[in-house]
Amino acid sequence: MSGHHDEGHTLAGWVGSAVAMAGSLAIGVGVIGWRPGIWWGLIALVAAAPATWGLHLAGWGKPPHPRSVGQRGLMVRDRSAREGHTNCRGCRLAGRRGVRARTAGTSDESVPL
């Protein structure tokens, strides 16, 4: 790849994927014969979403737009997550509104969404 793409490799994404994969594996083992695996797997699958969301809100995820080149590393924390990302459903669900980008002719104050 040319390096112009932000593929979203973040700690939140990897942890959520790993928890969901472990849940899927446990469900598969449960289908084969270990019955508690079905329930443990379902619990892990349900837990993957809030784990990913929590890490995103803590700054270990990414905004819904491409990040700058210096912010694309796996262990780079997103400092703008505290205020909320613009157009981010996860941030809005947590009550973080983000700020709109200023357009020509607006004042220096950011207008909340």
HURA-V314831 format. One record per pair of residues at least 4 apart in sequence whose ideal C-beta (glycine too) atoms are under 7 Angstrom apart, sorted by sequence separation. I is the first residue (numbers start at 1). J is the second residue. D is the distance in whole Angstrom. If there is no record, write none. Layout:
i & j & d
I & J & D
I & J & D
This chain:
i & j & d
1 & 5 & 6
9 & 13 & 6
10 & 14 & 7
11 & 15 & 6
12 & 16 & 6
13 & 17 & 6
14 & 18 & 6
15 & 19 & 6
16 & 20 & 6
17 & 21 & 6
18 & 22 & 6
19 & 23 & 6
20 & 24 & 6
21 & 25 & 6
22 & 26 & 6
23 & 27 & 6
24 & 28 & 6
25 & 29 & 6
26 & 30 & 6
27 & 31 & 7
28 & 32 & 7
30 & 34 & 6
36 & 40 & 6
37 & 41 & 6
38 & 42 & 6
39 & 43 & 6
40 & 44 & 6
41 & 45 & 6
42 & 46 & 6
43 & 47 & 6
44 & 48 & 7
47 & 51 & 6
48 & 52 & 6
49 & 53 & 6
50 & 54 & 6
51 & 55 & 7
52 & 56 & 6
53 & 57 & 6
54 & 58 & 6
56 & 60 & 7
63 & 67 & 7
67 & 71 & 4
81 & 85 & 7
84 & 88 & 7
88 & 92 & 7
89 & 93 & 6
90 & 94 & 7
102 & 106 & 5
8 & 13 & 6
29 & 34 & 5
30 & 35 & 6
55 & 60 & 4
56 & 61 & 3
62 & 67 & 6
67 & 72 & 5
71 & 76 & 5
80 & 85 & 7
91 & 96 & 4
92 & 97 & 7
30 & 36 & 7
55 & 61 & 6
85 & 91 & 5
30 & 37 & 3
31 & 38 & 7
71 & 78 & 7
84 & 91 & 4
91 & 98 & 6
29 & 37 & 4
30 & 38 & 3
102 & 110 & 7
27 & 37 & 6
88 & 98 & 6
100 & 110 & 7
26 & 37 & 4
27 & 38 & 6
30 & 41 & 6
99 & 110 & 4
100 & 111 & 5
84 & 96 & 3
86 & 98 & 4
83 & 96 & 6
84 & 97 & 5
85 & 98 & 5
86 & 99 & 6
99 & 112 & 6
100 & 113 & 6
26 & 40 & 5
27 & 41 & 3
84 & 98 & 4
86 & 100 & 6
26 & 41 & 3
27 & 42 & 7
63 & 78 & 7
83 & 98 & 6
86 & 101 & 7
97 & 112 & 5
98 & 113 & 6
62 & 78 & 6
83 & 99 & 7
97 & 113 & 5
24 & 41 & 7
60 & 77 & 6
61 & 78 & 7
63 & 80 & 7
23 & 41 & 4
26 & 44 & 6
59 & 77 & 4
23 & 42 & 7
59 & 78 & 5
59 & 79 & 6
61 & 81 & 7
23 & 44 & 3
64 & 85 & 6
22 & 44 & 5
23 & 45 & 4
59 & 81 & 4
63 & 85 & 4
64 & 87 & 5
57 & 81 & 6
64 & 88 & 5
19 & 44 & 6
20 & 45 & 6
23 & 48 & 7
56 & 81 & 7
63 & 88 & 6
19 & 47 & 6
20 & 48 & 4
19 & 48 & 4
16 & 48 & 5
19 & 51 & 6
57 & 90 & 7
56 & 90 & 5
16 & 51 & 6
15 & 51 & 6
16 & 52 & 3
15 & 52 & 7
53 & 90 & 6
57 & 94 & 5
13 & 52 & 7
12 & 52 & 5
15 & 55 & 6
12 & 55 & 4
11 & 55 & 6
12 & 56 & 5
12 & 60 & 5
13 & 61 & 7
11 & 60 & 4
12 & 61 & 4
10 & 60 & 6
10 & 61 & 5
10 & 62 & 5
8 & 62 & 5
6 & 66 & 4
6 & 67 & 5
11 & 74 & 6
10 & 74 & 7
11 & 75 & 7
9 & 74 & 6
6 & 72 & 6
